[in-house]
């Protein structure tokens, strides 16, 4: 009989966040997860920073402008903690849908007021949080609000369909990150994208198509690209002016979700600027066919020439020595924990 790899139905959710509303965005995401699950999707992909928003205001306002500062504060106040009630709600929705869910959130460190990460959550069909990935290098305006993650949250994760992976926006064109996931054997890769790019450059949908097809060609994986889109609430809250409003309403400047197969062919999409869910059936046998031609982490490479090393350790920023409150029986609940990077590592 031999091995069976199967056909997996995947979904790319293209939707606008309930802008800077953590609870509203979580409710919307949970509803969309259940809808995709009812339609048979076993892998459900969401945009970057879907809960509660992506900091797109830096495309239209100076970093120190009053409106930018106000929106950044709201972003922090509406960011999620891991664990937390929003994570519980998403996990419950994934379990109800019997699907793997990859969703972008803005994450803040519990019990702090200042540090955020641009994070992807990987949730299993049993309703457990498998792990998270914190974007390694924030891009343009993100650098004003997001800290870069470390190697402890990077990498593929195991699923019933084999290794799966995800990256956020510009990470999907980082050659070393791409190769690392190829080496880890990813079969289904999720790309989470924002709802639009800066005003000076190609439209979002152009980059999405290029990076999705390039990743599929190199990895021989299926690629599910989920893009955000724009709604009137976001445009009103940005207060970006007439020129920016015209840009934001241009249907070529947002959306563009698509799904690509291991032959680098677009098999679903690209979508326009509308909200919706894109579906495709992914026959994993196709990846075998293509890897027999080019396995860049195997027979089609030269390890005596090319090698890549990954550091999965996180640097330690804060150490406490000889703390009497840390002794057995001492009361230390009033003090914050003293982890290295102020957030616990994610188990492999």
Long-range contacts (C-beta under 8 A, 24 or more apart in sequence): 5-161, 5-162, 5-284, 5-285, 5-287, 5-288, 6-161, 6-284, 7-281, 7-282, 7-283, 7-284, 8-42, 8-43, 8-161, 8-188, 8-222, 8-281, 8-282, 8-284, 9-40, 9-41, 9-42, 9-43, 9-279, 9-280, 9-281, 9-282, 10-41, 10-42, 10-43, 10-44, 10-45, 10-188, 10-222, 10-224, 10-259, 10-279, 10-280, 10-282, 11-36, 11-39, 11-41, 11-43, 11-44, 11-45, 11-224, 11-277, 11-278, 11-279, 12-45, 12-224, 12-225, 12-226, 12-227, 12-257, 12-258, 12-259, 12-268, 12-269, 12-271, 12-277, 12-278, 13-44, 13-45, 13-46, 13-47, 13-226, 13-257, 13-277, 14-47, 14-226, 14-227, 14-228, 14-229, 14-255, 14-257, 14-271, 14-274, 14-275, 14-276, 14-277, 14-278, 15-46, 15-47, 15-50, 15-228, 15-229, 15-275, 15-276, 16-195, 16-228, 16-229, 16-230, 16-231, 16-233, 16-234, 16-275, 17-47, 17-49, 17-50, 17-51, 17-52, 17-53, 17-54, 17-195, 17-228, 17-234, 18-52, 18-233, 19-52, 19-53, 19-231, 19-233, 19-234, 19-237, 20-52, 20-53, 20-71, 20-74, 20-75, 20-78, 20-237, 21-52, 21-78, 22-51, 22-52, 22-78, 22-79, 22-80, 22-86, 23-86, 24-52, 25-50, 25-51, 25-52, 25-53, 26-51, 26-80, 26-86, 26-89, 26-90, 27-89, 29-90, 29-93, 29-103, 30-89, 30-90, 30-92, 30-93, 31-93, 32-277, 33-90, 33-93, 33-94, 33-96, 33-97, 33-99, 33-101, 34-93, 34-96, 34-97, 35-277, 36-97, 36-99, 36-277, 36-279, 37-96, 37-97, 37-98, 37-99, 38-97, 39-277, 39-279, 40-279, 41-97, 41-99, 41-277, 41-279, 42-98, 42-99, 42-100, 42-125, 42-161, 43-99, 43-100, 43-102, 43-161, 43-164, 43-188, 43-190, 43-224, 44-94, 44-97, 44-99, 44-100, 44-101, 44-102, 45-102, 45-103, 45-166, 45-190, 45-191, 45-192, 45-224, 45-225, 45-226, 46-101, 46-102, 46-103, 46-104, 46-192, 46-226, 47-104, 47-192, 47-193, 47-194, 47-195, 47-226, 47-227, 47-228, 48-104, 48-118, 48-168, 48-169, 48-192, 48-193, 48-194, 48-228, 49-104, 49-105, 49-106, 49-118, 49-194, 49-228, 50-103, 50-104, 50-105, 50-192, 50-228, 51-80, 51-86, 51-103, 51-104, 51-105, 51-106, 52-78, 52-79, 52-80, 52-106, 53-78, 53-106, 53-234, 54-104, 54-106, 54-142, 54-194, 54-195, 54-228, 55-141, 55-142, 55-144, 55-145, 55-146, 56-141, 56-194, 56-195, 56-196, 56-234, 56-238, 57-141, 57-238, 57-240, 58-140, 58-141, 58-142, 58-144, 59-140, 59-141, 59-196, 59-197, 59-198, 59-199, 60-199, 60-238, 60-240, 60-241, 60-244, 61-238, 61-240, 63-141, 63-144, 67-238, 67-239, 71-237, 71-238, 72-144, 72-145, 75-106, 75-116, 75-145, 76-108, 76-113, 76-114, 76-116, 76-145, 78-106, 79-105, 79-106, 79-107, 79-108, 79-116, 80-105, 80-106, 80-107, 80-108, 81-107, 81-108, 81-109, 81-110, 82-107, 82-110, 82-119, 82-121, 82-129, 82-132, 83-129, 84-110, 87-121, 87-129, 90-121, 90-123, 91-123, 91-127, 91-128, 91-129, 92-127, 94-123, 94-124, 94-125, 94-127, 95-125, 95-126, 95-127, 97-125, 98-125, 99-125, 100-124, 100-125, 100-159, 100-164, 102-166, 102-190, 102-192, 103-192, 104-168, 104-192, 106-146, 107-132, 107-134, 109-342, 109-343, 110-343, 111-336, 112-342, 115-147, 115-342, 116-145, 116-146, 116-147, 117-146, 117-147, 117-149, 118-142, 118-146, 118-168, 119-149, 120-166, 120-167, 120-168, 120-190, 120-192, 122-157, 122-164, 122-166, 124-159, 125-160, 130-157, 131-157, 131-346, 131-347, 131-348, 132-346, 133-166, 133-167, 133-168, 135-168, 135-169, 135-171, 136-171, 136-174, 136-177, 137-170, 137-171, 137-174, 139-169, 139-170, 140-198, 141-198, 150-311, 150-313, 150-314, 150-315, 150-341, 151-310, 151-311, 151-312, 151-313, 151-314, 152-312, 152-313, 152-314, 152-345, 152-346, 153-346, 154-180, 154-310, 154-312, 155-180, 155-181, 155-184, 155-310, 155-312, 155-348, 156-181, 156-184, 156-185, 156-186, 159-188, 161-187, 161-188, 161-284, 162-187, 162-188, 162-284, 163-187, 164-188, 164-189, 164-190, 165-189, 165-190, 165-221, 166-190, 166-191, 166-192, 167-191, 167-192, 168-192, 169-193, 169-194, 172-211, 172-212, 172-215, 173-207, 173-211, 173-214, 176-308, 178-215, 178-218, 178-219, 179-218, 179-296, 179-297, 179-308, 180-308, 180-310, 181-219, 182-218, 182-219, 182-296, 182-297, 183-297, 183-308, 185-297, 186-219, 186-221, 187-221, 187-222, 187-284, 187-287, 188-221, 188-222, 188-224, 188-282, 189-215, 189-216, 189-219, 189-221, 189-222, 189-223, 189-224, 190-223, 190-224, 190-225, 190-226, 191-215, 191-223, 191-224, 191-225, 191-226, 192-226, 193-225, 193-226, 193-227, 193-228, 193-256, 193-257, 194-227, 194-228, 195-227, 195-228, 195-229, 195-230, 195-234, 195-254, 195-255, 196-228, 196-230, 196-247, 196-248, 196-253, 196-254, 197-253, 199-244, 199-247, 203-252, 203-253, 203-256, 204-253, 204-254, 204-255, 204-256, 205-252, 205-254, 205-255, 205-256, 205-270, 206-256, 208-256, 208-257, 208-258, 208-270, 209-256, 209-258, 209-266, 209-270, 212-258, 212-260, 212-266, 213-260, 213-264, 213-266, 214-264, 215-260, 216-260, 216-261, 216-262, 216-263, 216-264, 217-264, 218-294, 218-296, 219-262, 219-296, 220-262, 220-287, 220-290, 220-291, 220-294, 220-295, 221-262, 221-287, 222-259, 222-260, 222-261, 222-262, 222-280, 222-282, 222-284, 222-287, 223-259, 223-260, 224-259, 224-280, 225-256, 225-257, 225-258, 225-259, 225-260, 225-269, 226-257, 227-254, 227-255, 227-256, 227-257, 227-271, 228-254, 228-255, 229-254, 229-255, 229-273, 229-274, 229-275, 230-254, 230-273, 261-286, 262-286, 262-287, 262-289, 262-290, 262-291, 263-290, 312-348, 314-340, 314-341, 314-345, 315-340, 315-341, 316-340, 316-341, 317-341, 317-342, 318-342
